[in-house]
Amino acid sequence: MSTLKFTDLQLEPTLQQSIDKLGYSDCTPIQAAVMPHIIEGKDVAGLAQTGTGKTAAFLIPLMDRILRAKNSSGTEVGEEQKQRSFGEWKAGQFILVLVPTRELAEQVYENIQKLSEFSGLKGYPIYGGTGYDKQKEALKSGLDFVVATPGRLIDLYKENFIDLKQVRAIVFDEADRMFDMGFKDDMKYILSRVPEKRQFLVFSATLNFDVLNTAYQFGAEPVEVDVSRDQAKAENVKDELFHVGHDEKPRYLLSLLKKVNPKQAIIFSNFKHNVERIAKFLNNNGIPAMAISSLITQAQRNRVLEQFKAENDQNILVATDVAARGLDIKGVDLVINYELPNDSETYVHRIGRTGRAGAEGRAFSFASDMDVEALARIEDYLKHKITIGWMEDSEFITEFQPFPREFENRGPRGPERRDRNNRQDRGPRGPRQGSDRPQRGDRGPRQDRPERSARPQQNQQRSQRDQNTRSQYPKSAHPHQRQQRPQHGQPRPQSPHPQGRPHHKPRHGQHQHSQRRPRQPAVLQKGLMAQIKNFFTGLFGKAKSN
């Protein structure tokens, strides 16, 4: 079977000029299968593995249809020309491309810029995590392509910055991923507001029943094209599996990177908090690495991707599955799965980051006892066992910096938060918001207590006073200490309160037993008896004498 060439499609000259400059000559299988249908204006559901040119498969024929519609405006054209164009193209009309992630939106936008270099078609990415101003200005200026994530698109639609009635064709790229991420309701919301007469295109590596059912529900009748039925993954990617213990993974990672020495590599982890630890571990051992996950801002993610795409001697990106789809980065020659993904299709997407555009790629995966179930699902999906990798003892690194401990890089929840008072770069605190009260540094020392420098002297005086007080009273006089019974033959100690404790009459409503009268000390009882005896002796003694 002969290969379809782009020149065979008889595309618009300015579009063909951009294709020639990019060095494209032969169509990939998915491009050859779907582009003739799209040029004819049909709805298409295209299935193909990642890295096979799906983005260009829908951008090139849609651009050709727009250019033919604009160039034939106001002139009579033949039947074939009408069928290959969108017909009358009015100002404000556009193609809507929906994607699940910000990174994929940027990727599609970059392809639009490259393919429209000589035609003058304009596009712009619309996604969250960034400001609205530039996106609103771009929409006002007029666009031929709007590449958007569903959430930000709906926000701008509700603010009347975008008119969905002007959509001439709608494209769902990575549609199954959008369903997995919970965008099903958003997709239906958008489809219910675009015109019924519009071209419907859906592209993905896998197409589940919900995606096709949604397409049929909104009047689409797509031609199903599946070029991945006999191929679960790209044939030019060689993947190997290493059975290792969980604690052995850092050593294997360093050893493999030293052995292969890739120019560009992506290391995937299932856990976003583990990404920073892996990147730090590599940097600590002399291997430059960058981390990308949902824990960093969109601006930081853009900077990391720009640096990773730059041509350097060695670029290593540690990422979660946020980078597993849609990133068409040429030159990635190695992918490492630090943990096996739970989803079999995610494994295919991950290793598909290498071996793109016909180049040969390699992928290594680490499988510990926690990855057993995921490995079984992946091999069942691939319909074959993954080749077991092997390393010689001489290839292992023996001395290296240890892997960072857990929670070491978690920012405010880790030790950094507990030690925030010791930070040298903290700087002075500003005033409390909403308070006119002067700050501690401005109001001076408190007037109701001495300065810290005077406290030692005060404490010394208090200690001496307490010592003198204790010396005045025997231990038995203290109410919280138990009174000791004197030994036989020893005099009883004198009470500090010779008159005893006063007896208080119970308050109204209190029980009598709740106010127990304290027992009189024995020495006090003896003194009272002596006084009574002396009183009567004196009284009767005087009477007798009289």
Beta strands, then each sheet from edge to edge (+ up, - down):
strand 1: 44-47
strand 2: 94-98
strand 3: 123-126
strand 4: 145-148
strand 5: 167-173
strand 6: 199-204
strand 7: 223-226
strand 8: 237-243
strand 9: 264-268
strand 10: 290-292
strand 11: 315-319
strand 12: 334-337
strand 13: 361-367
strand 14: 387-388
sheet 1: 3+ 4+ 2+ 5+ 6+ 1+ 7+
sheet 2: 10+ 11+ 9+ 12+ 13+ 8+ 14+
end
